[in-house]
Amino acid sequence: MTFEVRVAKKSVTGNPHAEILVDGKISASQLGTLIQNVTTNKSVLTAAGLRACGGCKSGLDINIRDRFQEVVNVQLEG
């Protein structure tokens, strides 16, 4: 299983945000374990600016994407 976790103190919603990039071969149980590890990892919570205990998952937005998904950036003129 290959994965990457990116953490930001503010997402577009203004909330702390963790983006988990996974490969397409991940199983549901592996994904569950990965989410559990991300939401209880003190380094991740600190990087996201959360002070809650490791057992508290509220306040952290999680986005799960295929790591090889093509990302399209669009710039709108206003």
C-alpha positions in Angstrom: 0.0 0.0 0.0 1.4 3.4 -1.0 0.0 6.6 0.5 0.9 10.2 1.2 -0.6 12.6 3.7 -0.7 16.3 3.3 -1.8 18.5 6.1 -2.8 22.2 6.1 -4.1 24.4 9.0 -6.7 25.9 6.7 -8.5 24.5 3.7 -10.9 26.3 1.4 -13.6 25.9 4.1 -11.3 27.5 6.7 -10.9 24.2 8.7 -7.8 22.2 9.3 -7.4 19.7 6.5 -5.7 16.4 5.8 -5.5 15.1 2.3 -4.8 11.4 2.0 -3.5 10.3 -1.4 -3.7 6.5 -1.9 -3.1 4.0 -4.7 -6.0 2.3 -6.4 -5.2 -1.1 -4.8 -6.0 -0.1 -1.2 -8.7 -2.2 0.5 -11.5 -0.8 2.7 -9.9 -2.3 5.9 -6.5 -0.7 5.0 -8.2 2.6 4.3 -9.9 2.4 7.7 -6.6 1.7 9.5 -5.0 4.5 7.6 -7.7 7.0 8.6 -7.5 5.8 12.2 -3.7 6.4 12.2 -4.0 9.8 10.6 -6.7 11.0 13.0 -4.8 9.9 16.1 -1.3 10.8 15.1 -0.1 13.7 17.3 2.3 15.0 14.6 -0.6 15.3 12.1 -2.9 16.9 14.7 -0.2 19.4 15.6 0.6 20.2 12.0 -3.1 20.9 11.5 -3.2 23.2 14.5 -5.5 21.1 16.6 -4.9 20.8 20.3 -7.5 18.1 21.0 -6.5 14.7 22.3 -5.7 12.0 19.8 -9.1 10.3 20.3 -11.0 13.4 19.1 -11.4 13.6 15.4 -13.8 16.6 15.2 -12.4 19.6 13.4 -10.2 17.9 10.9 -11.5 17.7 7.3 -10.3 14.6 5.5 -10.1 14.3 1.7 -9.2 10.9 0.2 -8.0 10.8 -3.4 -6.4 8.4 -5.7 -2.8 9.5 -5.8 -2.6 9.1 -9.6 -5.7 11.1 -10.2 -5.1 13.9 -12.6 -5.6 17.3 -11.0 -6.9 20.1 -13.2 -6.2 23.7 -12.0 -8.6 26.3 -13.4 -8.0 30.0 -13.0 -11.2 32.1 -13.3 -11.0 35.7 -14.3 -13.2 37.8 -12.2 
